[in-house]
Amino acid sequence: QVQAVESGGGSVQAGGSLRLSCAASVSPSAIQSMAWYRRAPGSQRDLVASINMRGDTHYIDSVKGRFTISRDSAMNTVVLQMNSLQPEDTAVYYCHVQFFIRTRLSAEVVWGQGTQVTVSS
């Protein structure tokens, strides 16, 4: 069973930085995209940033210039570097991995367990 295991997160003051990492237990060649979502208290889970197999990235406007998504050299780990954090970034952050299963000719998705990020003013 494919898993996505997250690490990082925690508490920081406004203006600080945190780094989230997520490792997927799937062959890097099967991964189609990796992304980070977040769910703030009382809100739905929303996309924050994504990266595809070509390295193309996408960010929501509120994190552009502050967050950077990347994949490491092993290509099955996605990192979200978060700088200049603000209280409105407080949320539970979830890793999202989409991968292709050749035997089924279908794409599947796995979510990480979620990691809390708290930014105080």
Residue pairs with C-beta under 8 A, 6 or more apart in sequence:
2 24
2 25
2 26
2 97
2 99
2 108
2 110
3 24
3 25
3 110
4 22
4 23
4 24
4 25
4 95
4 96
4 97
4 110
4 111
4 112
5 22
5 23
5 25
5 112
5 113
6 20
6 21
6 22
6 93
6 94
6 95
6 112
6 113
6 114
6 115
7 20
7 21
7 22
7 23
7 115
8 18
8 19
8 20
8 21
8 115
9 18
9 20
9 93
9 115
9 116
9 117
10 18
10 116
10 117
10 118
11 118
11 119
11 120
12 18
12 85
12 117
12 118
12 119
12 120
13 119
13 120
13 121
14 85
14 86
14 87
14 119
14 120
14 121
15 84
15 85
16 85
16 119
17 81
17 82
17 83
17 84
17 85
18 82
18 85
18 117
19 79
19 80
19 81
19 82
20 36
20 79
20 80
20 82
20 93
20 95
20 115
20 117
21 77
21 78
21 79
21 80
22 34
22 36
22 77
22 78
22 79
22 95
22 97
22 112
23 76
23 77
24 31
24 34
24 76
24 77
24 78
24 95
24 97
24 99
24 110
25 76
26 76
26 97
26 99
26 110
27 76
28 74
28 75
28 76
30 99
30 100
30 101
30 102
31 53
31 75
31 76
31 97
31 98
31 99
32 52
32 53
32 98
32 99
32 100
32 107
33 50
33 51
33 52
33 53
33 97
33 98
34 50
34 51
34 69
34 71
34 78
34 95
34 96
34 97
34 98
35 47
35 48
35 49
35 50
35 51
35 69
35 78
35 95
35 96
35 97
36 47
36 48
36 49
36 50
36 69
36 78
36 80
36 93
36 94
36 95
36 96
37 45
37 46
37 47
37 48
37 93
37 94
37 96
38 45
38 46
38 48
38 89
38 91
38 92
38 93
38 94
38 117
39 45
39 46
39 91
39 92
39 94
39 114
40 88
40 90
40 91
41 90
41 91
43 91
45 94
46 60
47 58
47 60
48 59
48 60
48 63
48 67
48 80
48 93
49 57
49 58
49 59
49 60
49 63
49 67
49 69
49 80
50 57
50 58
50 69
50 96
51 57
51 58
51 69
51 70
51 71
51 78
55 71
57 69
59 67
59 69
62 88
63 82
63 89
66 82
66 83
66 84
66 85
67 80
67 81
67 82
67 83
68 80
68 81
68 83
69 78
69 79
69 80
69 81
70 78
70 79
70 81
71 77
71 78
71 79
72 78
72 79
78 95
78 97
80 93
82 89
82 117
85 117
85 119
86 119
87 119
87 120
87 121
88 119
89 117
89 119
90 117
90 118
90 119
91 117
92 114
92 115
92 116
92 117
93 114
93 115
93 116
93 117
94 111
94 112
94 113
94 114
94 115
95 111
95 112
96 109
96 110
96 111
96 112
97 109
97 110
97 111
98 107
98 108
98 109
99 107
99 108
99 109
99 110
100 106
100 107
100 108
101 107
101 108
